[in-house]
Amino acid sequence: MISSKDNLENTYKTCYEDELRLLERRQKRDKNLTLEILENTLQCLYAADGNNWDGRGALQQTAMDAQIAAYETFITNWKSALTKTQN
C-alpha cells in the first residue's frame, strides 16, 4: 500500500519532470520564447501560489510546488548555458 507521503513524492516527481519536458519542447519549437516570458510566467505562478485564500489540497499544492521548481530550474539552466556560450 502506498502511503500519502509516497503519493505526494510521486506526484511531485512526475509533475516536475513533465513540466521540464514541456519547457524543453517549448524552447525547441517556439523561436519567440524568451527568458523574460518564462520569468513572467514564473511570477504569475508565485502569485497564484500566494493567492491560496480558499485553500488547496496537499496534492494540488504539491503539483504547484513542482511546477514552480521546474520553471526555476529551467530558467537557471538556460541562463547558465547563455553565460557559458558568452565566455
C-alpha positions in Angstrom: 0.0 0.0 0.0 1.3 3.4 -0.9 1.4 6.0 1.9 0.2 9.5 1.5 3.7 10.8 1.7 4.9 8.4 -1.1 1.9 9.5 -3.2 2.8 13.2 -2.8 6.5 12.5 -3.5 5.5 10.6 -6.7 3.2 13.4 -7.7 5.9 16.0 -7.2 8.5 13.9 -9.2 6.0 13.3 -12.1 4.8 16.9 -12.3 8.3 18.3 -12.1 9.7 16.0 -14.8 6.6 16.6 -17.0 6.9 20.4 -16.7 10.6 20.3 -17.5 10.0 18.2 -20.6 7.2 20.6 -21.7 9.6 23.6 -21.2 12.3 21.9 -23.2 10.0 21.1 -26.1 8.6 24.6 -26.0 12.1 26.1 -26.2 12.9 23.9 -29.2 9.7 24.7 -31.1 8.9 28.3 -30.1 11.6 30.6 -31.5 9.9 33.5 -29.9 10.2 32.1 -26.4 12.5 34.2 -24.2 13.7 34.2 -20.6 11.6 37.2 -20.0 8.4 35.3 -21.0 9.4 32.4 -18.7 10.2 34.7 -15.8 6.9 36.5 -16.2 5.1 33.1 -16.1 7.1 32.2 -13.0 6.0 35.4 -11.3 2.4 34.5 -12.2 2.9 31.1 -10.6 4.3 32.7 -7.5 1.2 34.9 -7.3 -1.2 32.0 -7.8 0.6 30.1 -5.1 0.3 33.0 -2.8 -3.4 33.6 -3.6 -4.4 30.4 -1.9 -7.2 32.1 0.1 -9.7 29.2 -0.4 -7.1 26.5 0.4 -5.9 23.9 -2.0 -5.4 20.3 -1.1 -2.0 18.7 -0.5 -2.0 17.1 -3.9 -2.7 20.4 -5.7 -0.1 22.2 -3.7 2.5 19.5 -4.4 1.8 19.9 -8.2 2.1 23.7 -8.0 5.3 23.4 -6.0 6.7 21.0 -8.6 5.7 23.3 -11.5 7.3 26.3 -9.8 10.5 24.3 -9.1 10.6 23.2 -12.8 10.4 26.8 -14.0 13.1 27.9 -11.6 15.4 25.1 -12.7 14.8 25.6 -16.4 15.4 29.4 -16.2 18.6 28.9 -14.1 19.9 26.3 -16.6 19.1 28.5 -19.6 20.9 31.5 -18.0 23.8 29.2 -17.2 24.0 28.0 -20.8 23.9 31.5 -22.1 26.7 32.5 -19.7 28.9 29.6 -20.9 28.4 30.5 -24.6 29.3 34.1 -23.9 32.6 33.2 -22.3 
